[in-house]
Amino acid sequence: MESITEQTQLKKMPDTTQNNPVLLEDVQGRIDNLLNYARSCERRFYGGETVDLSGLDRETAVLCEDLLTLSPEEGRQCVDQLQKLIRKIDDIGRAVSGE
């Protein structure tokens, strides 16, 4: 059985630095992965655990760079997922800062 830490680790994101095209489906999957990771971190935080959010920052930055390579139409297809992710990250920030 996996430990909580293993269950909540971010999956390795694909390397998009080698001129590989960024696919909409990959971006959407990565947004979902980040959202699930953020939800897990929030649950663990409220459960009294210390959580490391550095992976979330790094992967979110890579995701934003890749989003810029999508067509405007493809980018619009990610808006709802991105809004959920942003809200969850804001929720975590407020919880950590004690608001």
C-alpha positions in Angstrom: 0.0 0.0 0.0 1.3 3.4 -0.9 2.0 6.0 1.8 0.2 9.3 1.8 3.3 11.0 0.5 3.6 8.6 -2.5 -0.1 9.0 -3.2 0.1 12.8 -3.4 3.3 13.3 -5.3 3.0 15.2 -8.6 3.3 13.0 -11.6 6.3 13.9 -13.8 5.2 16.3 -16.4 6.2 15.8 -20.0 9.3 17.6 -21.3 8.1 20.4 -23.6 11.5 22.1 -23.9 12.6 20.1 -27.0 10.2 21.7 -29.5 7.7 18.9 -28.9 4.2 20.2 -29.6 2.0 20.8 -26.6 -1.2 18.9 -26.9 -4.5 20.2 -25.4 -5.2 16.8 -23.9 -1.8 16.8 -22.2 -2.4 20.3 -20.7 -5.9 19.4 -19.5 -4.5 16.2 -17.9 -1.8 18.2 -16.2 -4.3 20.8 -14.9 -6.3 17.9 -13.4 -3.2 16.4 -11.9 -2.2 19.7 -10.3 -5.8 20.2 -9.0 -5.8 16.7 -7.5 -2.4 17.4 -5.9 -3.6 20.7 -4.5 -6.7 19.1 -3.0 -4.6 16.4 -1.4 -2.2 18.9 0.0 -5.2 20.9 1.5 -6.6 17.8 3.1 -3.3 16.8 4.5 -2.7 20.4 5.8 -6.1 20.4 7.6 -5.2 16.9 8.9 -2.2 18.5 10.7 0.5 17.4 8.3 3.2 19.6 6.9 3.0 19.8 3.2 5.6 20.8 0.6 4.1 23.0 -2.1 7.3 23.7 -4.0 6.3 21.1 -6.6 3.0 22.9 -7.1 4.8 26.2 -7.8 7.2 24.7 -10.3 4.7 22.6 -12.2 2.2 25.5 -12.3 4.9 27.7 -13.9 5.6 25.1 -16.5 1.9 24.7 -17.2 1.5 28.4 -17.7 4.3 28.5 -20.2 2.8 25.6 -22.1 -0.7 27.2 -22.1 0.8 30.1 -24.0 1.7 27.8 -26.9 -1.9 26.6 -27.3 -4.2 28.2 -29.9 -6.7 30.7 -28.4 -9.5 28.3 -29.0 -7.6 25.5 -27.1 -6.8 27.9 -24.3 -10.4 28.8 -23.9 -11.2 25.1 -23.4 -8.9 25.1 -20.3 -10.5 28.1 -18.6 -12.9 26.2 -16.3 -10.2 23.8 -15.2 -7.8 26.7 -14.6 -10.3 28.6 -12.6 -10.8 25.6 -10.3 -7.0 25.3 -9.9 -6.6 28.9 -9.1 -9.4 28.9 -6.5 -7.9 25.8 -4.9 -4.4 27.4 -4.7 -5.9 30.5 -3.3 -7.8 28.4 -0.7 -4.5 26.8 0.3 -2.7 30.1 0.6 -5.4 31.5 2.9 -5.3 28.4 5.0 -1.5 28.5 5.4 -1.5 32.2 6.2 -4.3 31.6 8.8 -7.0 33.7 7.1 
